[in-house]
Amino acid sequence: MNPSSSSSSDHDAEAAPKRIYLLEDHPTMRSGIKHLLEEDGACCIVGESAQAAEALESVPTLRPDLVIADLVLEGQSGLDFLKLSLQSMPELSVLVYSMHEEKYYAERVLTAGGRGYLMKSSQPETLVHAVRQVLEGQVYLSPSMSGQLLDRLSRSPSKSNVPLSPIERLTDRELEILTWIGRAKTSMEISKLLNISVKTVETHRSHMRQKLMLRSRHELMQLAIRWVEHAV
């Protein structure tokens, strides 16, 4: 093979746009992310979906270099997608892009195998930076969240048992249901969205009230609204 031809093909391979899949239930947000990432030609959006179930079917075929996933979706959550997709595609890179405070979700995402966590309140250029960092094989967290995790890991065992806040004691599913409650969904509606029984939703509600030390459904609703508007 001609050396110059080999060099040219290697350069073309290196310059090929990175393949991105978007898992986001807001069309306007998907459109904005697509425009932002494709603007300089370094990335191309090869697929998009509003539901985790659809993404779980499409991603294995499309084999993207990165999935950018929201947490709150109708049906299975972005965290569900992350856990399920990595069972069959352990090499898959997933960057979670969410409205929720990173202090409640970032560590959960990394523990589940995600490659980064970014809040939607961040500047657009921060998303571009996070995507590039994950595509380079690194993990992305904000400087403040990285500092918190490093501080926690560097503590001696005797000093590391810092009590969790009530919200941090909630399970992934409970946090998901709390979000839907904050969006004014009834137990019946939540059961259909998550494909679980109404009894299961009510059990989660009861457990949440106990963990959050709330006396009534009304207090749980008020806290859930605050959680959705600006994480408590």
N, C-alpha and C positions, 0 to 999 in steps of 0.2 A: 504494500500500500504506500502511496505517495505520502511522505512525512507531512507536507503542508496540508494535504487532504485530511489526515488524521487529526492534526492540530485544529483545523477548522471545525471538524465534527465535535471535538471535545469542547471547543468554545461554544458551539451551538447548544450542546447539552447543558453546559453551565448556565447559559443565558435563557434557557427555557423557563417560561413563567411558572411560578409555583402554583399548584392546584389547590384551591380553597373551596370548602363546602360550608354553606351557611345554614345553621339551624336556629331560626329566629321567627317568632310568630307575628311580628309586625312588618308588613310589606314595606312601609316607608323606611324603617330601620335597615332592612335588608338592602334596599336600594341605595341608601346612604353608604353602607359599608362596602357594597360592591363598587360604587363610584370611587370611593376613597382608595381602595386597595388596587383597583385596576388602572388608576390614573397614570402611574409611571411605567406600566407594562411589566412590572416584576411579578405580579400575581394575576391569576385569572380565576373567576368563579366557575366551577365546573358543575355545581348543583346547589340547590337550596330547598328548604322545607320549613314548614311551620310546626311539624309534629315529629316527635322522636321516633315513633313507629315507622314512619316513612323513611326517615334518615337511616334507620337501622337496616332497611332493605336496600337503599341506594348506595350507601357509602362503601360496602364491600365490593361492589361492581366498579364504582368510579375511582376508588383508591386515591383519595385526595392526600396531599402532603399535610394538610391541616384542616381540622373542623373548628369553626368558631361557633360556640353554642351558648344560647341563653339558658338560664335556669328554669324560669317559669314558662311552661308550655301547656297547652291543652292535652290532657292524657299524661303520658309518661313525662317526667321532668328532664331537664338537661343533665342532671346528676344521674338519673336512671340511664339515659343514653350513654353517658360516660362509662358507667360500670358495665353495662351490657355489651357495648361495642368492644371494650378492651378484652372481654372474654374470648372473642373470636379474632380480634385484631390487636394483639398486645402492643404492636409497634405504632399504632395510630396516635397522632398528636392531637390533643384537644385543648383549645384555649377557651375558657369560660368568660363570657362578656355579659355582665349582669348589672342590674340596678341596685342590688343588695350590697350592704356594707361588707367589705372584704373580711373584717374581723370575725364575722359569723360563718362565712362560707369558704374562704381561701384555703384554710387548712383541710377542710372536708374534701375539697376538690383535689388537692395534691395527694391526700391519703388515698383517694379513689383512683389515682393514676393520671389525673389531668396535668398538663404541662404549664398551666398558668391561669391567673385570675385577674381580670381587669374590670373596674366599675365603669358603667356607661356615663357617669358624670365626668370621666377623664377627658382630656383634650383629644381631638381627632388624631393629632400626630403621635399621641401616646399609644393609640391602638396600632398604628403603623409600626411603631418601635417594638411593641409587644409581639406582633406577628412575626417580624423579622427575627427577633430574639428566639422565639420558639422554633421557627424554621431552621435556625442555626443549631438546634439541638439543646438549647438552654431552657431553663424554667423562668417564666416571668411572674414577678410580684412587684407591687409598688415598693419603693424604698422603705416606707414606714412599716409595711407589712413584713418585708424581709427582715427588718430590724427586730420586730416583735418576735418572729419565729426564732431567729438566731439567739435572741436574749433568753427565750424559753429553753432552747436546747442547751445553752451554755450554763444554765443554772445547775447547782449541785442537787442531787436527789432530795436532800432535806429542804431545799428552798423552791423546788419545782412544783410542789403540790398547791398551786394557787387555786382557790375555789373558783369554779366556773360561774358565770352569771346565769340567771334563770334561763335566758334565751339560749345560751350555749349548751344547756343541758337537754334541749329538745333534740329529738332524732331528726334525720333528714326528712322523713315522711311528715313528721309533725310540723316542721318548718314550712313544708310545701302546703299543708292544709291551712296553717296560719295565714299564709299569703292569700289563699283563695277565700278564707273568711274575711280578710281585709278588703277583698274585692267584692264583698257583699253576696257571696255565693252561699246558698243554703246547703245543709248536709246532703239533701237529695241531689242537688246539682254537683256537689263535690264528688259524690259517689260515682256519678256518671262520667265526670271528667277524668277521674283516676281509675275507673273500672274496679272499684271496691264496693263493698256493701255499705248501706247507710249505718248499720250497726257498728261497723269498723270505724267509720268516720266519727260516730258519737263516742266510741271508746277513746279515740285519739283526742277528741275535745276534752274528755274527762281527765285524761292523763296530763294534757297541757295545763288545765286549770290548776291541777295539783302542783306541777313543777313550777308554774309561774305564780303560785300562791294567790290565785284569783278566786273570788267567792261566787261568781255568777257567769252565765253565758254573755250577759251584757258587758261585763268587765273584759271578757276575752275578746269580744267584738271591738271594743274601744282600743285595746292594745293592738289587735290585728290591723286596724285602720292606720294606727301610728306606724306600725311595722312596714306597711306598704308605702305610706307617704314618705317616710324618712326613718329608716331602721332605728328602732328604739335602743 
